[in-house]
Amino acid sequence: MADEEIVKILHEIRDLQKTHVELYKQALSNQQEAMEMQRKAIRRQRISLLVFAIIVFLGITISVMYH
């Protein structure tokens, strides 16, 4: 009886470890996806800042030319 209980417990441990590994893989995948989204957001912010800087520069240049 004790051997059967040990085998059952070992099987439960194995199953829990498999589940843990799958959840860890999913968490890692989610983190990689989040990092990629952050990289894209940073790129969009840089482009927006560049466009804004160009608009401000042109506005100042036009303002100086007409005054």
Rosetta silent file (secondary structure, phi, psi, omega in degrees, C-alpha in Angstrom):
SEQUENCE: MADEEIVKILHEIRDLQKTHVELYKQALSNQQEAMEMQRKAIRRQRISLLVFAIIVFLGITISVMYH
SCORE:     score description
SCORE:     0.000 S_00000001
   1 L     0.000  -41.681 -179.329    0.000    0.000    0.000 S_00000001
   2 H   -64.073  -38.872  179.215    2.783    2.421    0.854 S_00000001
   3 H   -63.370  -40.374  179.101    4.481    1.797   -2.500 S_00000001
   4 H   -64.450  -38.994  178.496    1.254    2.583   -4.350 S_00000001
   5 H   -66.719  -40.339  178.552    0.887    5.841   -2.419 S_00000001
   6 H   -63.378  -44.481  178.826    4.484    6.796   -3.187 S_00000001
   7 H   -62.202  -42.046  178.996    3.964    6.087   -6.890 S_00000001
   8 H   -62.574  -44.914  179.638    0.746    8.133   -6.849 S_00000001
   9 H   -64.139  -41.797  178.511    2.490   11.050   -5.128 S_00000001
  10 H   -63.042  -39.050  177.013    5.389   10.877   -7.577 S_00000001
  11 H   -64.873  -40.326  177.830    2.957   10.939  -10.502 S_00000001
  12 H   -63.727  -41.876  178.118    1.228   13.974   -8.990 S_00000001
  13 H   -62.395  -44.321  179.155    4.585   15.709   -8.567 S_00000001
  14 H   -60.332  -45.471 -179.724    5.502   14.908  -12.173 S_00000001
  15 H   -63.850  -40.126  178.569    2.167   16.236  -13.431 S_00000001
  16 H   -66.044  -37.637  177.761    2.528   19.413  -11.378 S_00000001
  17 H   -66.172  -39.309  176.727    6.041   19.937  -12.716 S_00000001
  18 H   -62.232  -43.940  178.794    4.796   19.539  -16.284 S_00000001
  19 H   -62.407  -43.167  179.441    2.072   22.076  -15.601 S_00000001
  20 H   -59.774  -44.189 -179.752    4.617   24.411  -14.024 S_00000001
  21 H   -63.023  -43.172  179.616    6.882   24.172  -17.090 S_00000001
  22 H   -63.774  -42.391  178.728    3.997   24.917  -19.453 S_00000001
  23 H   -66.332  -37.352  177.762    2.922   27.917  -17.381 S_00000001
  24 H   -64.229  -42.901  177.596    6.527   29.141  -17.245 S_00000001
  25 H   -60.964  -42.028  179.408    6.795   28.891  -21.039 S_00000001
  26 H   -65.356  -42.045  178.720    3.571   30.871  -21.406 S_00000001
  27 H   -62.448  -41.730  178.660    4.799   33.520  -18.966 S_00000001
  28 H   -63.127  -42.685  177.914    8.075   33.813  -20.890 S_00000001
  29 H   -62.417  -42.028  178.527    6.184   34.157  -24.154 S_00000001
  30 H   -63.676  -39.238  178.678    3.982   36.871  -22.629 S_00000001
  31 H   -65.737  -40.960  179.015    7.046   38.756  -21.403 S_00000001
  32 H   -64.375  -39.994  178.112    8.641   38.599  -24.843 S_00000001
  33 H   -64.682  -41.941  178.620    5.444   39.891  -26.414 S_00000001
  34 H   -63.072  -40.912  178.564    5.269   42.723  -23.876 S_00000001
  35 H   -64.160  -40.001  178.753    8.869   43.698  -24.594 S_00000001
  36 H   -65.023  -40.669  177.709    8.179   43.776  -28.329 S_00000001
  37 H   -63.657  -39.097  178.076    5.135   45.981  -27.753 S_00000001
  38 H   -65.603  -40.675  177.529    7.254   48.335  -25.627 S_00000001
  39 H   -60.792  -42.492  179.231    9.899   48.523  -28.355 S_00000001
  40 H   -65.776  -39.981  179.426    7.225   49.433  -30.895 S_00000001
  41 H   -64.519  -40.775  178.139    5.737   52.046  -28.564 S_00000001
  42 H   -63.238  -41.838  178.956    9.163   53.626  -28.028 S_00000001
  43 H   -62.212  -43.419  178.198    9.716   53.744  -31.786 S_00000001
  44 H   -62.962  -39.491  179.365    6.332   55.453  -32.301 S_00000001
  45 H   -64.653  -41.252  178.977    7.156   57.970  -29.561 S_00000001
  46 H   -63.501  -42.318  178.855   10.503   58.788  -31.155 S_00000001
  47 H   -63.802  -43.842  178.927    8.860   59.308  -34.544 S_00000001
  48 H   -61.789  -41.708  178.962    6.181   61.513  -32.965 S_00000001
  49 H   -63.862  -41.015  178.596    8.824   63.556  -31.168 S_00000001
  50 H   -63.137  -44.939  178.910   10.765   64.003  -34.407 S_00000001
  51 H   -62.061  -43.654  179.329    7.639   65.142  -36.275 S_00000001
  52 H   -61.805  -44.324  179.850    6.797   67.537  -33.446 S_00000001
  53 H   -62.037  -40.275  178.344   10.338   68.950  -33.446 S_00000001
  54 H   -63.990  -43.496  179.486   10.173   69.496  -37.214 S_00000001
  55 H   -62.316  -44.418  179.174    6.814   71.268  -36.901 S_00000001
  56 H   -63.110  -45.451  179.725    8.137   73.519  -34.134 S_00000001
  57 H   -58.944  -46.482  179.220   11.300   74.257  -36.118 S_00000001
  58 H   -63.894  -39.902  178.263    9.282   75.125  -39.218 S_00000001
  59 H   -61.493  -44.165  178.727    6.928   77.277  -37.156 S_00000001
  60 H   -66.283  -42.491 -179.288    9.805   79.216  -35.647 S_00000001
  61 H   -62.028  -45.776  179.787   11.527   79.555  -39.022 S_00000001
  62 H   -65.157  -41.087 -179.897    8.371   80.879  -40.697 S_00000001
  63 H   -62.047  -43.136 -179.653    7.714   83.212  -37.769 S_00000001
  64 H   -67.566  -37.587 -178.249   11.229   84.657  -37.968 S_00000001
  65 H   -65.285  -34.162 -174.767   11.031   85.055  -41.754 S_00000001
  66 L   -96.068    4.506  177.787    7.854   87.141  -41.593 S_00000001
  67 L  -121.056    0.000    0.000    8.886   89.415  -38.727 S_00000001
